[in-house]
């Protein structure tokens, strides 16, 4: 597995958080070190804009050297929230497909292990048509980037509105329709799972959910977890992240997850709220990140 930077046989998951690239890509690694992260997630461009300035050779080399020197990893990126491969609008879908191709190219240049993607929303069409469009666009992008090494990670979603990917069956359908799915993995988000109606909160529910995932998709496809508590209850279909232990999920499911031998060696990255008084340009650790990481480490 490309995303197993550390030995898959290691005793614990690889913990980290999403960090800013303000001041340059290498600064994100400095922030990771200050925070005590093993793994880290970044954006390679603004998540709310289509445009991306070209990467400079010196910033790419500086970033790669910093990763190698610090042994922080794996490093993954999250794709722009604007991308909607399921859209029935030809112009938006074309723009989304091109944007995904560019994001993969940037991730490859930076030597990133994975690129996390929200599958998209079918809007005025149907679920099946949306799933087909997603698979077709991904097939096109992977053909264009056949020499790349970054894995594309489909993220299971909360299921707001017509957003696809909240059911394991949706993700299976996309994988089944993509021409060559060898470079595609799955990212599970704890907040999204609960919002989508997957009961990982109770002990029995936790066991049943991952048995279902194994049956429908297979744990060999699971390459990354996003660890977030949820501001909204089970089945709400609303995506609102909360600090670890302060939402509807509580602490017990995170303890189970981190101690589950099936997930040893997998990166688990938080996307929890940051401190409001923390400067975006600072390279010091955000107190909320430290607090959340400490809670998770206690479970180990």
C-alpha positions, -999 to 999 in steps of 0.1 A, spaced: 0 0 0 14 34 -10 -1 50 21 16 27 45 47 49 48 54 32 82 54 -6 85 18 -20 84 28 -42 113 35 -13 136 15 -13 169 -5 19 164 -22 41 138 -3 71 125 -18 102 140 -19 137 125 -40 167 116 -48 190 87 -24 220 87 -21 252 68 5 258 40 5 296 48 40 309 42 49 280 20 45 242 18 75 235 40 59 255 68 32 229 70 58 204 79 73 228 105 38 230 120 34 192 120 67 189 139 56 216 164 23 199 169 38 164 173 21 149 142 33 118 125 10 122 94 -4 155 80 -30 167 55 -27 199 35 -44 218 6 -20 223 -23 -41 254 -33 -71 273 -21 -99 249 -14 -125 275 -25 -110 287 -58 -105 271 -92 -73 289 -99 -39 276 -86 -6 293 -91 20 270 -107 44 252 -82 79 265 -82 108 241 -84 125 255 -53 94 252 -31 88 216 -43 124 206 -35 123 224 -1 90 207 8 103 172 -2 136 178 17 117 189 48 95 158 47 126 136 43 145 153 71 116 152 96 102 118 86 67 133 89 44 111 68 24 100 51 15 135 37 -18 137 19 -38 165 3 -75 173 2 -89 184 -32 -109 215 -37 -145 216 -24 -156 231 -58 -149 199 -77 -182 181 -86 -176 152 -110 -213 141 -106 -227 173 -120 -251 170 -150 -239 205 -161 -213 198 -189 -193 229 -182 -190 224 -144 -182 187 -149 -155 196 -175 -140 222 -152 -141 197 -122 -124 170 -142 -96 193 -153 -93 206 -117 -89 171 -104 -63 163 -130 -44 195 -119 -47 186 -82 -33 151 -89 -4 166 -108 4 190 -80 2 161 -54 25 140 -76 50 168 -79 51 172 -42 55 135 -36 23 132 -17 9 97 -8 -28 105 -14 -54 131 -26 -87 130 -8 -118 137 -30 -155 142 -22 -172 123 -50 -198 150 -59 -235 158 -60 -259 146 -88 -282 178 -83 -310 176 -109 -302 142 -123 -302 107 -106 -279 88 -83 -270 63 -109 -263 89 -135 -241 108 -110 -222 77 -101 -215 70 -138 -203 105 -144 -179 103 -114 -164 70 -126 -161 83 -162 -142 115 -150 -120 95 -127 -111 71 -155 -102 100 -178 -80 117 -151 -62 84 -142 -55 78 -179 -40 113 -182 -19 107 -151 -9 71 -157 26 76 -145 17 92 -112 21 77 -78 -4 96 -57 -34 76 -47 -69 90 -53 -89 86 -20 -127 87 -23 -140 101 9 -173 88 24 -196 118 28 -223 129 53 -249 128 25 -262 163 26 -287 171 -2 -278 151 -34 -242 145 -24 -231 110 -33 -207 88 -14 -225 86 19 -234 49 13 -207 22 11 -227 10 -20 -220 43 -37 -183 40 -32 -183 4 -44 -203 14 -75 -177 40 -84 -148 16 -79 -166 -10 -100 -171 14 -129 -137 29 -130 -116 13 -158 -85 8 -137 -91 13 -99 -57 2 -87 -48 38 -77 -80 44 -58 -85 40 -21 -112 49 5 -111 76 32 -136 71 61 -145 102 82 -160 94 116 -182 125 116 -195 117 81 -202 80 90 -224 90 119 -241 118 100 -248 93 72 -264 69 96 -236 44 103 -238 36 140 -201 35 150 -211 49 184 -224 17 201 -201 -13 205 -224 -36 185 -230 -9 158 -192 -3 155 -187 -41 148 -216 -42 124 -205 -12 104 -170 -24 97 -183 -59 89 -206 -42 63 -176 -22 50 -156 -53 46 -184 -71 28 -192 -42 4 -158 -27 -3 -131 -45 17 -107 -32 43 -78 -35 18 -92 -4 1 -92 16 33 -62 39 33 -70 68 55 -93 78 84 -104 114 92 -110 115 129 -137 141 138 -165 142 164 -199 153 151 -219 183 161 -250 166 147 -267 133 157 -267 99 140 -284 100 107 -286 138 105 -270 139 71 -254 172 82 -216 176 81 -204 195 111 -171 186 128 -165 188 165 -135 183 188 -128 148 199 -152 137 227 -173 169 226 -199 158 201 -224 130 195 -197 104 189 -180 107 223 -147 91 232 -155 53 233 -157 49 195 -123 66 190 -108 44 216 -122 13 198 -109 26 164 -74 33 176 -71 0 193 -85 -21 164 -57 -43 150 -72 -41 115 -62 -4 113 -27 -6 128 -3 14 105 -31 34 89 -29 72 89 -56 89 110 -59 126 105 -80 151 124 -100 179 108 -112 193 141 -118 230 148 -88 253 153 -82 280 180 -98 312 170 -69 333 183 -42 313 164 -25 333 136 -28 315 103 9 323 96 22 309 129 43 278 129 37 270 165 12 243 175 -24 251 177 -36 244 213 -68 227 201 -47 203 178 -25 195 207 -54 188 230 -72 166 205 -40 147 197 -33 141 234 -68 127 239 -63 103 210 -28 92 222 -43 84 256 -65 58 239 -34 40 226 
